[in-house]
Amino acid sequence: MNGHESWKPLEISPESVGCAPGAEALVGYLAGIDLTALLTAEKALVFRGFGVRPETLDPVMDLLLPRRLAYVHGNSPRTKVGRNVYTSTEYPARYTISMHNELSYAASWPARLLFFCQIAAETGGATPVVDAALWLDSLDPQLRADFAGGLRYQQNLHDGMGLGKSWRETFETDSRDEVEEFLADSGADWQWTVDGLRVSQLRPATTRHPVTGAEVWFNQADQWHPAGLDDEIAKVMTQVMAQDELPQSVTFADGSPIPDEYVTQIRDRGLAAAIDVDWRVGDLLLIDNVLTAHGRRPYTGDRRILVAMSD
């Protein structure tokens, strides 16, 4: 396991860094450190006890995420609530969201993700995080060998009425020309249909961190494959619709099916190796989106976690 099986996020508090509580003090601390080096070394940082509030979040976010990105080509439902700030995935509270690196199915992805707890759940609702190199190491050698050729992801994005997200929601534009330019730049194949837009793209199963060189598991095979779904409605949908008609699906790069047992192994071992970050109001979690994958535990009561990302 290369010694990283004991990894956990670094927790930073006013006491641990010798400053007063408050967003202003956190801004001062962040301005005086090499955040990139710290995040690369630790993979994930939890800022706890600073008392950050929604109205004091922006100055903190500007230092943690120097260039905030729009959630373009994102496949999960969420609401935009500020300047490239979104709600976390609006998926029913009773379901687990399995481990994944944000936009790992796309041609480009954010380098960092930031989560902010505005409302903590009554019970549950932790954000599990996992060392993505440890996740890769945990998988059986035959599975890793079979994934070495990469994956093909397919999306069917409707034109305003249908299952899943529309192409307008996915690309945050009403312009077909802008969508086509984005897809051409990403190397994807696409086709406009009577119902909307079909997108197909080949992607590797792993990637390497640009600084450390660490190889990590970096795909969303289990989230795009019916065997990885807990949602009963989604399971029924896969039974009554052809794979080519589903809102999203995945195969090996050559089009051959990915075995169900591979998908459950990927999902279950990622979750088993994860460390839960339990939320308190005002907490922030910053992760390196290549070195660290994340998910969500089920919860009860209200929960509002805001998310933003940066290159």
Secondary structure, DSSP 4 states (H G I P E B T S, - for coil): -TT-TT--PEEE-HHHHT--SSHHHHHHHHHTS-HHHHHHHHSEEEE-SS---GGGHHHHHHHH-SSB---TT--S---EEETTEEESP---TTSPEEEE-TTTTSSS--SEEEEEEEE--SEE--EEEEEHHHHHHHS-HHHHHHTTT-EEEEEEEESSSSSS-BHHHHHT-S-HHHHHHHHHHHT-EEEE-SSEEEEEEEE-SEEE-TTT--EEE---HHHHSGGG---HHHHHHHHHS-GGGSSEEEEETTSPPPPHHHHHHHHHHHHHT-EEE---TT-EEEEETTTEEEEE--EES--EEEEEEE-
